[in-house]
Amino acid sequence: MSVRKIGTVAAAAACTLALIAGCGTTTSADKGSSGAPQQQPKCGGPNGKYKIGVSQANVAEPYRERMDEDIKKYAKKLLPQVTDVDVQDGQQNNAKQRDDVNNFITKKVDLLIISPNEAAPLTQAVKDAYNKGIPVIVLDRKINGDQYTSFIGGDNKDIGKQAGQFVASKLLPGGGKVGEIRGLDGSTPAKERSDGFKEGIQGKKIDVVESQSGEWVRDKAQQKAEAMFKAHPDIQVMFAQGDPMAEGAYLAAQSAGLKNVKFVGIDGLPIPSGGIKAVEAGRLAATFVYPTGGKEAIEAAKKILVDCKPVPKNQTLPTQQVTKDNAAQVYTKLNQG
């Protein structure tokens, strides 16, 4: 990374002090896979100019579109020193996303934000960027290991558990049969939400009769749900790990003439086509707000690049259950930010 002029003596002093603890990192003792210390990123302070690279898993999901919008929105609002926010679409392809990260390294971006398509295939690319002194904010989905500057995301296991508890207490208090539409296998939220859901329904006489991957996409989820309903027409509740997949399952049930199935999703995007409005309209029984983390990622970037301060290694974002009783209120509140 090229050395920049430090705009003010105060900023230079702050960065010098911060280097003791790792300017823009969590610790100066971080080491890469080779065992060599991570190169320290340069902190240009408030008079610096910065380029941020955003490596997105895909833009086929409304959630990821909103995440990109939030990153750009808050970069403009909170970080006027940023001259470019370069968002690249990984197209749900691990090799493509690795290439995107490598290109960002070559371009010497000042900070990388990445939401990995899958954990294992993207781990080395993130390590490479991190060990070259590029601060890396891992957003929403995790990598393996801890070679990154900060992870920001929701507690997916807890969200899954809350969904399971809602199904057990509100939809199937006497027990019953559930179908599950998972996200992309290999992405950490898919496993964590599934594990949490199982924990939430444990001991409640609820049987998950089938679980299939909808890869986070509505169309694929609809196809999997159609087959699932054909094999198990007695499914009473469909738990989908993302609202678009829940909507796809809803369409599959309508097509099969199943009018009494209940649907639960996760995401709770405050947009007209999002899960909160689907709950308000009665298509979903509930969703759980899963913040995009775009604002928090930019706040962390400001601390790293401008304030020359360390950031938390992990930041867990809050969730909220949304039912028809509070959907309108939650929608309004989330759009006030």
N, C-alpha and C positions, 0 to 999 in steps of 0.2 A: 504494500500500500504506500503511495507516495506521501511524503511529509508535507504538511500544510503549514502555512504561517499561522501562528497563534495571534489572534486579533488583539488581545489585551494582556497586560501583565498579570492581572487577576486570574484570567483563564489559564495562562501558562502555569502560574503557581498552583492553581487547583489541580491541573492535570498532573503536574510533577508529584504532588502529594498523593494523588489517586493512583499513580503508578505503583506506589508501595503496596497497595491492595489490589492492583490490576485495574488500570483505567478502562472503564467500560466492560470489565469482566467481574466475576464473582470472587476470584482469588488469583494471586500471582503465582501460585504453585500448580496451576492447572497444567497437565501434561497431555500430549497427544499419544496416539497409538504407538509411536516409535519410542516414547519415553522422554522425548525432548520437551522442554517447557514451551507452552503456547506463546507465540510472538504477541507482544502487547500492541493493541490497536492504538492509533493516534487519536487524540482528542483535540479537535480544533476550537472548541469553545463557541460562544455565541456569534462570533464573526466568521466562522468557518462556512464552507459550502459542501453539501453532502449529497451523495447518490445512494439510494436504497434499492436493493434488488429484492423482489418478492417472487418466490418460487411456490406457485400454487399447485396443489395436487391435480385439480381440474376445475373447469368453470361450467361443468354441466349441471351442477347442483345450485339451486337458489341460495343455499347457505354460503357457498363459496363466492358467489357473485356479491352477496352482501358483505362478506369479509373483505373482499377487494375494495368495495366502495367505502367501507369504514376506514380502511388503511389510508386511502387517498384523501378522504374527507378530513381525517384528523391530522394527517401530515400537513395539509394546507393550513389547518386551523392552529396547530400547536408547534409546528416545526417549519417556519418560513425559511430556514436555512437550507432546507432540502430543495435541490434544483431538479431532481428527477426521481420518480417512483416507478421503477421498471417492473411491471407485473408480467410474468411468463406463465403460460398454461402448460402444466405437465401432461394434460390430456389423459389422465389416469394411466400413464405409462411410465414405469420406473426408469427405463433407460432415457426417455425424453427428459424427465425431471433431473436425472443425474447430469445430463448434458447442460441443462439450464443452469444448474448450480456451478458447474465447471466454467461456463461462460461468464458468470458473475465474478468468479475468482479471477479470471483472465482480465476482465474489465476493471478489477480492483474497486468494486463497490465498497462503500464505507460501512455498510451494515446489510446483513441478509436476514430476511424474514422467510421462513419456510413452513409450509404445512405438508408434511410428507405423504405421498400416496400410500406407501407401506413403510413399516419401520426398518426392517433389516436391509432392503436394497438401497435405502437412502442414507444409512448410517455413515458410511465411509465418506460420501460426498460432503456431508455436514462436518465431519471431523476435519476434512481437508481445508474447508473454508475457515473453520475455527482455529486450526493450528497455524494458519497463515496470518493470524491477527485480525480477521474479519469478525466482528461481533455477530453472533447468530442467535436470533430469537426463534425458537421452535414453537409454532402456534397450533393449538388444537390437537394435533396428532403427534405422538412421540417417536423418537428414534431409540435404538438400543444404546445403552451406556449413557455417559454424562458429558460428552465432549461438545458442549454448546454453552452459550452465555446464560440464557434464561429460557425456561419453558413456561408458556402461558396457556391455560386451558381449563375446562371444567373437570370436575371429578366424575368421570364417566361411569365408574362402578357404582358410585352413590346415586347417580341419576337413574341408572338401570334398576337399582334397588328400590328407589322411590316409585318408579313405574310399576314394578312388581307388587309393591305394597298397595298401590292404588287399585290395581286389578283385583288383588285378593280381598281388599276391604270394601270397595265400592261396586265393582262389576261382577265379581264371582264370590260373594261371601260364603256361599255353601260349597265352593269348589266347582270345577268344570274343566273345559278343554280350551287350550290356547294354541295358536299358531304364531311363529316368530319369523319376521323378515329381518335378517341381519344386514349390516353394512358390508363393505368390502373386506373379505378375509385377508388378514395380513396388516390391516390398519388397526392400531391399538384401540380406538373407541369401540370397534365391533366386538372384540373379545371382552373388553371391560364392561360394556353395557349388558352383554349376554350373561356374564358371570353375576353382575349385580341383580339382574332380573330374577335369575334362579334363586338367589339368596332372598329376594323380596317375597317370593311365593313359597319358600320352603315351609313344609309342614301345613300347608293350607288346602290340601287335596286338589291341587291344580296340576293338570297334566299338559306339558308342552308336547303336543302330538307330532309336530314337525317343525323344523327350523331350516330355512333356506337363505342364501345370500342374494339380496337384491342390488348389491354393489352401490348403495346409496342413491340409485336412480329410479325414478317413478316407473318408467316403462318396463325395466327388468323386474322390478318388484311386482308389477301387475301380472306379468307372465308367471312368475313363481307362485303368486297367490292364486291365480286361476287353477294351476295344477294342484295346489294344496287344498283348495276348496273342493275340487273334484274328488280327491282321495279322502278328504275328511270333511264332508258337508255338515258335520255336527260341531265344527269349531264355533265357539261362542265369542271369543275375543282374539283379535289379531294385534300383537305387539310388533310395531315396526320401529327400528332404531333411528329413523329419520322421518320427518313429516311428509316429504314427497313420496316415500315408499308407503307410508300409511295411506296416503291418498290413492296411490296405485292399487293397493289392496282393497280399498273401499270400492273402486271402480270394478275390480274383479268380482267382488261380492254382489254388486248391483247387477252385473252381467249374468251371474249365476242364479239370480233371483233370491239371494239370501238377504233378507231385510232386517234381521235381528242381531247381526254380528256387530260388536262394538270394536272401535279402533283407538289405539293409543300410539302417539308418536313422540318424537323428540326434535327440538330445534326452536320452535316458538318464534319464528321470524315475525317482526312487526311490519309486515308488508301485506298488501291486499291478497296476494296469492299464497301467503304463509300459513303456518299451522294455527296461529291464534285465531285468524278469521275462519279457518276450517272448524275449529272448536265452537266458535260463536254461531256458525251456520249449522252445527249439529252433525257434521260428517265425522269428526273425531270426538271421542268422549273426553280426551285430555291430551295435552302435550306438555313438555317440560322445556323451559327456556334454556337454551344453550348459547351463551353469548359468543359472538364471533371473535372477540379479543382484539379486534382491530384498533380500538382506542387505546387499550392497555399496551399493545405492541408499540405504538407510536410514543406513548408516555415513557416506555422503557428506552426507546431509541433516543429520546430527548435527554434522558439522564446520562446515557452512554456518550453521545456525541457532543452535546452542548454543555451539560452540567458537570461532565467529567466525574460522575459518581457511579459506584457499583450498583447493580440491580439484584433483586432476589433470584436465586437459582430456580425456584419454582413459584409460580403465582397461580393459585386456584381461584377460578371465577365462580360466582354464585349461580344457582339455578332457582327456578320458581315453577311450581305446579300451576297449570292453567286449565281451568274447567269453564263451563258455560257461565258459572256464577261470577267469575272475575275476569273473563276474557277481554271485555271492552275496556276495563280499567287498566289492565296490563298493557294492552295495545297502545293506549294513549300515553301511558307513563314511559314506555320504551321509546316512543317517538319524540319525546320531549328532550332526549339527550342529543 
